Amino acid sequence: MANINSRYADVSENYMFRDVVRKADAFAKANPGVEIFKLGVGNTTEPLVPSVVEGLRHGVEKLASRETYTGYGDEQGDARLRKALAEWYASRGVSVGPDEIFISDGAKPDCANIASIFSDESVAAVQDPVYPVYRDSNIIAGRRIVYLDAVEANGFVPALPNERADLLYLCSPNNPTGAAMSREQLKAFVDYALANRSVVIFDAAYAEYIRDGSLPRSIYEIAGARECAIEIQSFSKSAGFTGVRLGWTVVPRTLTAEDANEGTLNRYWNRRQTTMFNGASNIAQEGGLAVLSPEGQRETRAQVDHYMENAALIRAGLANAGFTVFGGEHAPYIWLKCPRGLSSWGFFDELLEKARVVATPGAGFGKNGEGYMRVSAFGHRETIEKAVRSIVENIKP
């Protein structure tokens, strides 16, 4: 008799994005013709930039010719793309080798799968509030989780665990709070990992949104990180690849663990990927190469700037109206404190019904998210302006 993994029951009913969509759809059905301003799910909205479109088109054309057709690609991803990424890191003073980069179809699956190269008995530390994939993937695997409080009192940057943790999940700039870690704060986690033979899993998907050059964009800017950290990155938010799907994970050859010498974890991740993954789309990887070209970098940075201007509009508009807001300075998310003691879902309903705005209830990100809302700056400028105006005019701070 086949038995199910019953741990799925511990997470399946907690996927709040599904509930957000369900409630928004029900409201739209009950109010036909009413414009709804969707600032909930973190999905990019502006079109791909011209150089990237050209790169993707080139990828399609290559597959349309017998002379240039390719099937399965290089084992760790297109060698040209991995070389270009290594050069991209080097331009920022970070040393990463092409043989340490593994191309994937996005950061989210890598965030869920990376722990498979570690023991199920490992203790995982995740901050609370937390992007659900870190928490839920470890619950499904049966690991014990230690929650690190990231609250207003500590600027939404968690303190170190007060007990031994084997895997430390960090996301900076953070989803959902928008907080970005300083070098000193990130160094404390690296030092902890080195002292405890732990491994930091660093999600840098929003690094391109950092406005302050003194803040680290890669964990490998911190001394010692190559010995204790894995970095996961993505083109989704920096280049609009949410639907194209392309990311990468860096597993340094110098990375070690309690029972793993240099090179072991790099080989294990390669084995995991080649066993269970046939590689990212050849077409998407051509688009990734275009992102890393000089023109692609110029165009995608301008697009990131556009979203950050949206964030500034939301933050300033709500703050000036008397709301308490955080984030939005180095990330495309504003962490809005629910007014008048409302719960996250209570304020969600009020925003939807009175202002026709959809945001994401903070409670879905963990217990410390209760009483907050994540407001996304991924939207067209006119939508952002209308949404802020509607909140200011219809919601009491």
C-alpha positions in Angstrom: 0.0 0.0 0.0 1.3 3.4 -0.9 1.4 5.9 1.9 1.4 9.7 1.3 3.8 12.2 2.7 1.4 13.6 5.3 3.6 16.6 5.9 2.1 18.2 2.8 -1.1 18.7 4.9 0.9 21.0 7.1 1.5 23.5 4.3 -1.1 23.0 1.6 -3.8 25.1 3.3 -1.4 27.9 4.1 -0.5 29.1 0.6 -1.9 32.6 0.9 -1.3 33.7 -2.7 -4.1 31.3 -3.7 -6.4 32.8 -1.1 -5.6 36.3 -2.2 -6.5 35.4 -5.8 -9.7 33.6 -4.7 -10.9 36.6 -2.7 -10.0 39.1 -5.4 -11.8 37.1 -8.0 -14.9 36.8 -5.9 -15.0 40.6 -5.4 -14.6 41.2 -9.1 -17.4 38.8 -9.9 -19.7 40.5 -7.4 -18.7 44.0 -8.7 -18.6 43.7 -12.5 -16.9 46.7 -14.2 -15.2 47.9 -11.0 -11.5 48.6 -11.5 -9.3 46.6 -9.1 -5.7 47.6 -8.4 -3.6 44.6 -7.9 -0.5 45.2 -5.7 -0.4 41.7 -4.3 1.6 38.9 -5.9 5.2 39.9 -6.7 4.9 39.5 -10.5 6.6 41.9 -12.8 4.4 43.8 -15.2 6.5 45.7 -17.7 7.4 44.1 -21.0 10.8 42.5 -21.6 13.4 45.1 -22.8 14.3 45.2 -26.5 17.8 43.6 -26.2 16.3 40.7 -24.3 13.5 40.2 -26.8 16.2 40.1 -29.5 18.2 37.5 -27.5 15.2 35.3 -27.1 14.3 35.6 -30.8 17.9 34.6 -31.6 17.4 31.6 -29.5 14.3 30.6 -31.3 15.9 31.1 -34.7 18.9 28.9 -33.7 16.4 26.1 -33.0 14.8 26.6 -36.4 17.9 25.7 -38.4 19.5 22.3 -38.8 22.9 23.9 -38.7 22.4 25.7 -35.3 19.8 23.4 -33.6 20.8 22.2 -30.1 19.1 19.7 -27.9 20.2 19.2 -24.3 22.7 21.8 -23.3 25.8 21.8 -21.2 25.6 20.0 -17.9 25.5 23.0 -15.5 24.0 25.3 -18.0 25.2 27.1 -21.2 29.0 27.5 -20.7 28.8 31.0 -22.3 26.2 32.1 -19.8 28.1 30.7 -16.8 31.2 32.5 -18.0 29.3 35.8 -18.5 27.9 35.5 -15.0 31.3 34.9 -13.5 32.5 38.1 -15.3 29.4 39.9 -14.0 30.4 38.9 -10.4 34.0 39.9 -11.1 32.9 43.4 -12.2 31.6 43.7 -8.6 34.7 42.5 -7.0 33.3 39.0 -6.3 35.2 35.9 -7.2 33.0 33.1 -8.6 34.1 30.5 -11.1 32.0 29.3 -14.0 32.3 25.8 -12.6 30.6 27.0 -9.4 27.5 28.3 -11.2 24.5 26.1 -11.9 21.9 27.5 -14.3 18.3 26.7 -13.4 14.7 27.6 -14.3 14.4 30.1 -11.4 15.4 30.8 -7.8 12.3 29.4 -6.3 12.8 25.8 -7.2 16.5 26.0 -6.2 15.5 27.5 -2.8 13.2 24.5 -2.3 15.6 21.8 -3.6 19.0 23.0 -2.3 18.5 21.4 1.1 18.2 18.0 -0.5 22.0 17.8 -0.5 21.9 18.0 3.3 20.6 15.5 5.9 16.9 15.6 6.7 18.1 15.7 10.3 19.5 19.2 9.7 18.0 22.0 11.7 16.9 24.8 9.4 16.7 28.4 10.6 14.4 30.8 8.8 13.4 34.3 9.6 9.9 35.1 10.5 8.2 36.7 8.5 9.5 34.5 5.7 9.0 33.8 2.0 7.0 30.5 2.3 9.2 28.3 0.1 12.0 28.2 2.7 9.7 27.2 5.4 7.4 24.9 3.5 10.0 22.9 1.7 11.7 22.1 5.0 8.4 21.1 6.6 7.7 18.8 3.7 11.2 17.2 4.2 10.5 16.7 7.9 13.2 19.0 9.2 13.0 20.9 12.4 12.7 24.6 11.9 14.1 27.4 14.2 12.3 30.7 13.6 14.3 33.9 13.8 12.2 36.9 14.7 12.5 39.8 12.2 10.3 42.5 13.8 10.0 46.2 13.9 12.3 46.4 17.0 15.3 45.0 15.1 14.6 46.7 11.8 13.2 43.4 10.4 16.7 41.9 10.4 16.8 38.8 12.6 19.3 38.1 15.3 21.5 35.0 15.3 19.9 31.8 16.4 20.2 31.1 20.1 20.6 27.4 19.4 22.5 25.4 16.9 21.2 25.6 13.3 22.7 23.7 10.4 21.1 25.6 7.5 20.4 29.4 7.7 18.1 30.8 5.1 18.5 34.6 4.5 16.9 36.8 1.9 18.3 40.3 1.4 16.8 42.6 0.3 14.0 40.8 2.0 10.7 39.4 0.7 8.3 40.4 2.3 9.6 43.2 4.6 11.9 45.0 2.1 14.7 45.2 4.7 18.3 45.0 3.4 21.1 43.7 5.6 24.2 45.7 6.2 27.7 44.2 5.8 28.0 44.0 9.6 24.7 42.2 9.9 25.5 39.7 7.1 29.0 39.2 8.5 27.5 38.1 11.8 25.7 35.2 10.1 28.8 34.2 8.1 30.9 34.2 11.3 28.2 32.1 13.0 28.2 29.6 10.1 32.0 29.3 10.1 32.1 28.8 13.9 29.3 26.1 13.8 30.1 24.4 10.5 26.7 25.5 9.3 25.7 26.6 5.8 24.0 29.9 4.8 21.5 29.7 1.9 21.4 33.3 0.7 18.6 34.3 -1.6 19.8 37.4 -3.5 16.9 37.6 -6.0 16.3 41.3 -5.2 19.9 42.4 -5.0 19.6 44.6 -8.1 17.0 46.8 -6.2 19.6 48.0 -3.7 20.1 51.7 -3.9 22.9 52.1 -1.4 26.3 51.0 -2.7 27.5 50.3 0.9 25.0 47.4 1.2 26.1 44.0 0.0 24.5 42.6 -3.1 26.2 39.2 -2.8 27.1 37.2 0.3 30.5 36.6 -1.3 31.4 40.2 -0.6 31.8 39.1 3.0 35.1 37.5 4.0 34.8 33.7 4.6 31.5 33.3 2.8 32.9 31.1 0.1 33.6 28.5 2.9 30.1 28.6 4.3 27.5 30.0 1.9 25.4 29.1 -1.1 23.9 32.0 -3.2 20.7 31.7 -5.2 19.9 34.3 -7.8 17.4 35.0 -10.6 16.6 37.1 -13.6 12.9 37.1 -12.6 12.8 40.4 -10.8 15.9 42.1 -12.3 15.0 41.4 -15.9 11.3 40.5 -15.9 11.9 36.8 -16.4 9.0 35.7 -14.1 7.4 33.9 -17.1 10.6 33.2 -19.0 12.1 31.4 -16.0 15.9 31.6 -15.6 18.1 31.7 -12.5 21.2 30.2 -11.0 22.8 28.9 -7.9 26.4 29.3 -6.8 28.0 26.4 -4.9 31.6 27.3 -4.3 34.2 24.5 -4.5 35.6 25.8 -1.2 32.2 25.3 0.6 32.4 22.8 3.4 30.0 21.3 6.0 30.3 19.2 9.1 31.0 16.0 7.2 31.9 17.5 3.7 35.3 18.6 2.5 35.9 21.1 -0.2 34.3 20.2 -3.5 31.8 17.7 -2.0 28.7 20.0 -1.9 29.5 21.3 -5.4 29.6 17.7 -6.7 26.4 16.8 -4.8 24.4 19.7 -6.2 25.6 18.8 -9.7 24.6 15.2 -9.1 21.1 16.4 -7.8 20.6 18.6 -10.9 21.7 16.1 -13.5 19.6 13.4 -11.9 16.4 15.4 -11.6 16.7 18.3 -14.0 17.4 18.5 -17.7 18.4 22.1 -17.7 16.9 25.5 -18.4 15.4 26.3 -21.8 18.0 27.0 -24.5 15.9 29.9 -25.6 15.7 31.4 -22.0 19.5 31.1 -21.7 20.0 33.1 -24.9 17.8 35.7 -23.2 20.0 35.5 -20.1 23.1 36.2 -22.2 21.3 39.3 -23.6 20.5 40.5 -20.1 24.3 40.4 -19.3 25.3 42.4 -22.4 26.1 46.1 -22.0 22.8 47.1 -23.6 20.9 44.5 -21.6 22.3 45.8 -18.4 21.5 49.4 -19.3 17.9 48.5 -20.2 17.1 46.2 -17.3 18.6 48.7 -14.8 16.2 51.3 -16.2 13.3 48.9 -15.6 14.4 48.2 -12.1 14.6 52.0 -11.5 11.0 52.2 -12.8 9.8 49.7 -10.2 11.8 51.5 -7.5 10.2 54.8 -8.5 6.8 53.0 -8.0 8.0 51.9 -4.6 8.9 55.5 -3.7 5.5 56.7 -4.8 3.7 54.1 -2.6 5.9 54.7 0.4 5.7 58.5 0.3 2.0 58.5 -0.5 1.0 56.3 2.3 3.4 57.8 4.8 2.2 61.3 4.1 -1.3 60.1 4.7 -0.4 58.9 8.1 0.2 55.2 7.6 3.2 53.5 9.1 5.4 52.0 6.4 8.7 50.2 6.1 10.7 48.9 3.2 10.4 50.3 -0.3 13.9 51.8 -0.2 16.0 48.8 -1.4 13.3 46.4 -2.5 10.1 46.6 -4.5 8.0 45.8 -1.5 6.5 48.2 1.1 5.7 46.6 4.5 2.6 48.4 5.6 1.5 48.3 9.2 -2.2 47.6 9.5 -4.0 50.6 11.0 -6.4 50.7 14.0 -5.3 47.3 15.3 -6.7 45.4 12.3 -5.5 41.9 11.5 -3.8 41.3 8.2 -6.8 39.6 6.7 -9.2 42.1 8.2 -7.2 44.9 6.5 -7.0 42.9 3.3 -10.8 42.9 3.2 -11.0 46.6 4.0 -8.5 47.5 1.3 -10.3 45.4 -1.3 -13.9 46.5 -0.4 -13.3 50.2 0.2 -10.2 51.0 -1.9 -10.4 48.2 -4.5 -6.7 47.4 -3.8 -5.3 43.9 -3.5 -2.3 43.5 -1.3 -0.8 40.5 0.5 -1.6 39.8 4.1 1.5 39.6 6.2 0.1 36.7 8.3 0.8 34.4 5.3 4.5 35.0 5.8 4.5 33.8 9.4 3.3 34.8 12.9 5.4 38.0 12.9 3.8 39.0 9.7 0.4 39.4 11.4 -0.7 43.0 11.5 1.2 43.9 8.3 0.5 43.9 4.6 3.0 43.5 1.8 2.3 46.1 -1.0 4.1 45.3 -4.3 5.6 48.0 -6.5 5.4 45.7 -9.5 2.7 47.5 -11.5 2.1 50.0 -14.2 2.7 53.5 -13.1 -0.9 54.6 -13.6 -2.1 51.6 -11.5 0.3 52.5 -8.7 -0.9 56.2 -8.7 -4.6 55.2 -8.8 -4.1 52.6 -6.0 -2.3 55.0 -3.7 -4.9 57.7 -4.3 -7.7 55.2 -3.6 -6.2 54.1 -0.3 -5.6 57.7 0.8 -9.1 58.7 -0.1 -11.0 55.7 1.2 -9.0 54.2 4.2 -8.6 55.7 7.6 -5.0 55.5 8.9 
